[in-house]
Amino acid sequence: MGRLQNYLNELASDYGAGITFVDVDETLFSTFAKILVLKDGKVIKELNNQEFNTYELEDGESFNFQQFKSAKLFRKTSIPIPATIKRIKRMLQNIDIRKSKIVFLTARADFDDKHTFLQTFRDHGIEIDKIYVERAGNIKTGTTANKKKSIIMKYLSTGLYRRIRLMDDDMANVKTFVKMEKEIPQATIDKVKQYHNIPEDEKFPVISFYGLLVLPSGKLKEIV
């Protein structure tokens, strides 16, 4: 088993804690909520999750997120992607030992019923109480990729993590993430060095990024 697979399974013992950001729609679950595009009070388009990530409103248009906020619809219609669900469960078995962390990073904003939303994960055997859900849709401006970037940077600034991973079905999100490796502030790098007591002759990079595109089958493709 290669180093990346060891990290994904939280089996690596020579490199310190990692943090894994995992998208929800079309990464953990196939979902069917639509974002409506309105103009003059009428629905002119219905967008799925991937279409929304790149859609730019034209003059007079606005989004309606009613379906996207419905926890009942999410729980009732979401279909688990087995490969990803299995991978998350495996990581959770070892994550406490490594002091690592999993964050579900969705493009959605707050749901209308937090408890129903979280129960969806429990329905499929995911220990959601060990995982924090970040909702990039609560950030009002910017592309989905840049909203997710700002959330990821917040976690990196703590200096706690040396392995940074993103699992996402949207290539734009993954490519933005991969570019972040060259944008880490020196202050953050110094904080990681101090927290992990990294010697000057350390053979591994101080921080390593792994951008992982989730294919429809749930398999991962590393993007560099």
Secondary structure by P-SEA (a helix, b strand, c coil): ccaaaaaaacccccccbbbbbbbccccccbbbbbbbbbccccccccccccccccccccccbbbbccccccaaaaaaccccaaaaaaaaaaaaaccccccccccccccccccccaaaaaaaaaaaccccccbbbbbccccccccaaaaaaaaaaaaaacccccbbbbbcccaaaaaaaaaccccccaaaaaaaaaaaccccccccccbbbbbbbbccccbbbbcc
